[in-house]
Amino acid sequence: MPLDLTKLSNAKVKAAIAALQKGDEKAWFPLFSADVKLYDDGNQMQFNNFFKKALGHERFTSIDKVENNGLDVYGNFHSDQWGDFTTFFKFQIGKEGKIIRLDIGPASY
């Protein structure tokens, strides 16, 4: 069943989550700046390597909460490697309209 993205009010975040859900690299990577920063549970990760592995194998199974003007997304998540858990994706968008930072990690709410 496709994920309901209507709660996502920020167009860039909606496009990113839609690409993540489909595992679509061609849609995902152009949304981000060349020097995007990725933090997983507070640890800086290499963005391209991380998502080349994750895309197609990780996805939201529900979106439960959207905050911070549509930039922070909370929900249930499935990873082929790590199983099912609640998570957050917090996006920061730069002046040029690309995503410049993404923080992800476990969420409790």
Secondary structure, 3 states (H helix, E strand, C coil): CCCCCCCCCCHHHHHHHHHHHHCCHHHHHHHEEEEEEEEECCEEECHHHHHHHHCCCEEEEEEEEEECCCCEEEEEEEECCCEEEEEEEEEEECCCCCEEEEEEEECCC
